[in-house]
Amino acid sequence: MTETTHPTVRENVRPAYRHSFVASLLSLQVKATTLVVALTLSVTAVSSSYLLRSSLELARQDHEQSLTSLAGMLARAAAGPLARGDSASLHTLVEDVVDGRPLLYAIFTDPNGEELAAAVDGTSIDIERLRSTLSIDAITGRPVYRRLARNGPDYLDVRYPIQVDLDSTTTSETGEKSLLGYVQLGTQGNIWHHWMSNKLDLLIGIGVLAVGFAIPLGFLLVRRIISPLEGISTAMHRFSLGHLDVRSPVRRRDEIGHLALAFNLMADQHERTHERIIKLNTDLEMRVTQRTEQLRELAARDPVTGLYNRRHFKEMLERSFSEAIRYDKDLSCIMIDLDDFKAINDTYGHHTGDEVISLAATTITGELRTADNSARFGGDEFVILLPHTDEGRALVLAERIGQSFTEALASLLPQVNTGLSMGIASLESTQVVDAEALVQAADRALYQAKAEGKSRISVAGAGRKVG
């Protein structure tokens, strides 16, 4: 598997936010923990507020109901003395009630509101101011909150009727009763606050304990969620840097486990795809290389003879000449020309001319070694390059090529009368200074051979007839 990023670079690359203290305060761990604590506080505050309001309302109702019940019992107790006109019993009864209970006052009145007996907590209330606030029109049996002074405390007052049946000896079918008077009681309006203060302290304690447990528990709970997410994030980060073999180590059955499994499956598929792409790229590069070589070879070949063309021959000539100079080896060049080739085209046509050219090329390549190179230099000209070969061995090869061509032509194209004129030049015999000069020397030898009668071989100014 090919990795495009150096391992050292991968190991040293880390997200910048991990090194920022300010950014760490905004991390998901802190945010989630804060959210859990905030939710705990909110739920605790709302629940406590609701419970407190409900408790206050219940305490208030219980306080009002208790005062009303006390007034009813006192009215029933006072009915007898009031019916008999026993004022002493009324005074005794009212004093006992105020003395034995948390009451501010207790008053008995006749139906017109005239006071019959009264008792007050002298240290807590002004009786004269109290009398001025009481009204005969007050709704009986319903507690009412009153205030003696503008800035004074509230108190709870209830006025309850004292009644007896019209006929106490028989049961009245109509239930009619006779009104004997009223009993009026008062107590502190906020007496239940003392009870609620204890409850409030309890609720505050519960809230503090809830917050105290919520912070560590919330941190641990969120950490249990964030920790595997960090593992997945680290795996994804390393995977993005080129470590295609990295997988998430998270093994869970919840949504986070599903996320880790999805990442691992994606990484597996990506790695397989990456390997296929690399293989395809390798195959494609190999095919492109082969095709390029084929195209280069085709571009370097003559389409008629299959020999290298003149442009490619110049490249081979430069390399061979440089190698011969570097290693002090001889290098020979043979220039070959078909005699009277224009007459062949004019007499037999260009098709026959191409056949003669192809036959000459086949004859030349058939006589060469693997290290030798040949090319079509022009229309009817050929050139041969012979590394590590002196002019004597080049002459032997030239004679053999001429003889083979004559025999092949007589066998395949007996109607055509032509031959090969050749010129030979070697590096040691000519002492030329560059590769082009070596070809020019062979070319001059070729013209020397043609000038001496064609179908001949000329070497360094001397000529020899082929065959």
C-alpha positions, -999 to +999 in steps of 0.1 A: +000+000+000+014+034-010+013+062+015+018+097+003+026+114+036+058+107+056+050+089+089+070+115+109+049+143+095+017+124+103+027+118+139+036+154+145+004+168+130-023+175+155-053+197+155-044+232+169-074+233+192-059+206+215-032+231+225-056+260+233-067+264+269-095+288+259-107+265+232-107+236+257-132+255+278-155+253+248-149+216+243-179+192+240-169+177+274-173+210+292-204+220+272-221+187+279-212+187+316-224+223+319-256+213+302-262+184+325-256+205+356-278+233+342-306+209+335-302+194+370-303+229+385-333+239+364-353+208+373-344+212+409-353+249+409-386+243+391-395+214+413-385+232+445-404+263+434-435+242+426-433+223+459-427+255+479-457+272+463-479+241+468-467+238+504-474+275+511-508+272+497-516+240+517-502+256+549-523+287+543-554+267+537-547+245+567-542+276+589-574+291+577-593+258+581-579+253+616-590+289+627-624+284+612-628+250+630-617+266+663-643+293+658-670+267+651-661+247+683-661+279+703-695+290+689-710+256+699-694+259+734-707+294+739-742+287+726-755+275+760-741+303+782-752+329+757-787+315+756-788+316+794-773+350+796-744+337+816-718+364+809-693+350+835-691+317+816-685+336+784-656+356+799-641+325+813-644+307+780-629+335+759-600+339+783-592+302+783-593+301+745-568+330+741-546+318+769-543+282+756-539+289+719-518+311+696-546+336+692-544+374+691-580+379+703-614+362+709-646+383+710-683+374+717-709+398+704-747+398+702-765+397+668-761+436+665-724+435+671-724+446+707-694+431+725-704+406+753-670+392+762-635+396+748-599+385+755-568+397+737-530+391+737-522+425+753-486+424+743-493+419+706-524+439+697-542+472+704-578+463+714-592+497+706-577+498+671-589+462+667-625+472+675-623+499+649-614+474+622-641+449+630-674+451+610-708+436+616-711+432+578-682+408+576-690+375+559-694+349+586-674+317+584-649+330+559-614+340+571-602+374+561-567+390+563-566+423+580-540+449+590-542+471+622-516+496+610-503+506+576-469+491+581-480+465+607-482+428+603-512+410+587-535+390+609-562+364+600-597+371+612-628+349+611-664+357+623-685+327+631-723+327+641-735+313+674-768+296+668-793+272+685-823+253+672-856+270+676-869+239+695-841+223+713-863+194+725-874+182+691-858+177+657-867+205+633-876+192+599-868+226+584-835+230+602-843+266+613-819+281+639-819+311+661-790+335+659-776+343+694-745+362+684-711+359+669-676+347+679-647+365+663-612+351+664-579+364+651-544+350+647-512+359+631-515+359+593-480+344+586-479+318+613-473+291+587-441+308+576-422+294+605-433+259+594-423+267+558-389+281+568-379+246+579-392+231+547-374+257+527-341+249+544-347+212+536-354+220+500-322+241+497-302+213+513-317+189+488-308+213+459-272+217+471-268+179+474-284+174+440-259+199+424-230+184+443-239+149+429-248+163+395-214+178+388-192+146+392-219+123+379-225+146+349-188+147+342-185+110+344-216+104+323-205+129+296-170+115+297-183+080+290-199+095+259-171+118+248-142+094+253-153+070+226-161+099+203-125+112+209-113+077+199-133+078+167-121+113+160-085+104+165-089+074+142-105+096+115-078+122+119-050+097+114-069+081+085-072+115+068-034+118+070-029+086+050-028+059+077-053+038+058-049+008+081-062+027+111-095+015+126-116+027+155-111+006+187-146+015+200-167-016+206-202-006+219-238-016+211-252+019+212-253+047+185-216+055+192-207+019+185-227+020+153-208+052+143-175+034+150-186+004+130-197+026+101-163+043+101-144+010+101-166-003+072-159+029+053-122+027+060-121-010+048-139-001+016-117+030+011-085+009+016-097-017-009-106+010-034-072+027-028-054-006-035-075-011-066-067+024-078-030+019-071-030-014-091-050+002-119-025+031-119+004+007-120-011-012-149-020+020-167+015+034-163+029+001-176+006+002-206+014+038-212+051+030-210+047+001-234+026+021-257+050+050-256+078+027-265+058+013-293+049+047-306+086+058-303+096+027-321+071+032-348+081+069-352+118+057-355+110+031-382+107+035-419+072+023-430+085+006-462+116-013-450+111-015-412+146+000-407+153+029-385+148+063-402+174+090-407+164+110-376+167+080-352+200+070-369+215+103-359+207+096-323+223+061-325+253+077-343+259+102-315+257+076-288+280+051-307+305+078-315+307+090-279+311+054-266+339+047-292+357+079-281+353+072-244+365+036-245+390+041-274+372+016-297+369+017-335+336+025-352+329+019-389+301+033-411+289+018-444+268+040-469+249+019-495+231+031-526+210+012-552+223+017-587+200+031-613+170+030-589+152+058-608+153+037-640+137+008-621+108+030-610+104+044-645+105+010-661+087-013-637+068+012-615+070+023-579+056-009-566+085-029-580+108-001-568+094-006-532+100-044-536+137-038-545+140-014-515+125-040-492+147-067-506+178-046-500+167-038-464+160-075-457+194-085-471+212-059-450+195-068-417+200-105-424+238-100-424+241-078-393+250-086-357+227-077-328+250-048-318+250-034-354+225-007-365+210+000-399+187+027-413+172+040-444+191+072-450+172+084-481+151+073-510+175+045-522+202+050-497+210+029-466+235+033-438+250+008-414+268+016-381+292-011-369+305-006-332+339-020-323+346-028-360+376-018-381+374-011-419+387-046-428+358-064-410+335-037-424+347-045-459+341-082-454+305-075-443+299-051-472+311-078-497+288-104-481+258-080-483+265-072-519+267-109-528+236-118-509+216-090-525+227-101-560+216-137-554+183-127-538+175-103-566+182-129-593+159-153-575+130-130-567+132-102-593+152-116-622+139-089-646+155-061-625+191-053-632+207-034-604+234-036-577+247-020-546+274+007-544+290+011-510+313+034-492+332+025-460+348+048-434+362+039-400+371+061-370+407+049-368+414+053-405+397+087-410+405+103-376+374+124-378+365+147-349+328+142-348+301+117-357+287+136-387+322+138-402+323+099-401+291+097-421+303+123-446+335+103-451+315+071-458+293+091-481+323+104-501+336+069-504+302+059-518+303+085-545+338+074-553+325+039-558+297+051-581+322+072-600+344+041-606+316+022-623+289+013-597+282-020-579+315-014-562+329-009-527+351+021-519+372+022-488+392+053-480+396+062-516+403+027-529+376+008-548+367-028-552+340-042-575+313-063-558+312-100-569 
